[in-house]
Amino acid sequence: MSEPSTVVVVNPITCEGHGMCAELFPEWISLDDWGYPVIDPRPVPEHLMKHARRAVEACPTLALLLRPSQGGTPGSRS
């Protein structure tokens, strides 16, 4: 059995819109008109995990997280 997929998520309460995540991981994160992250909901491919971890570690408010994928459809909320 393969390892679980990982997704990047943001805590909208703690995020202050610094934008470092989009600078460090532009392949997966863009910024909206107000400077807050818009994150690709798909699981992060293994070859991009190093970049994802770097963006998560650099978040000044610890709002960016890596979580196991729930296996739902992209964009769906639980």
Secondary structure as the mmCIF struct_conf table of DSSP 4:
data_model
#
loop_
_struct_conf.conf_type_id
_struct_conf.id
_struct_conf.beg_label_comp_id
_struct_conf.beg_label_asym_id
_struct_conf.beg_label_seq_id
_struct_conf.end_label_comp_id
_struct_conf.end_label_asym_id
_struct_conf.end_label_seq_id
HELX_LH_PP_P HELX_LH_PP_P1 SER A 2 SER A 5
STRN STRN1 THR A 6 VAL A 10
TURN_TY1_P TURN_TY1_P1 PRO A 12 THR A 14
HELX_RH_AL_P HELX_RH_AL_P1 MET A 20 LEU A 24
TURN_TY1_P TURN_TY1_P2 PRO A 26 TRP A 28
STRN STRN2 ILE A 29 LEU A 31
TURN_TY1_P TURN_TY1_P3 ASP A 33 TRP A 34
BEND BEND1 GLY A 35 GLY A 35
STRN STRN3 PRO A 37 ILE A 39
BEND BEND2 ARG A 42 ARG A 42
HELX_LH_PP_P HELX_LH_PP_P2 PRO A 43 PRO A 45
HELX_RH_3T_P HELX_RH_3T_P1 GLU A 46 LEU A 48
HELX_RH_AL_P HELX_RH_AL_P2 MET A 49 ALA A 58
TURN_TY1_P TURN_TY1_P4 PRO A 60 THR A 61
BEND BEND3 LEU A 62 LEU A 62
STRN STRN4 LEU A 64 PRO A 68
TURN_TY1_P TURN_TY1_P5 PRO A 74 GLY A 75
#
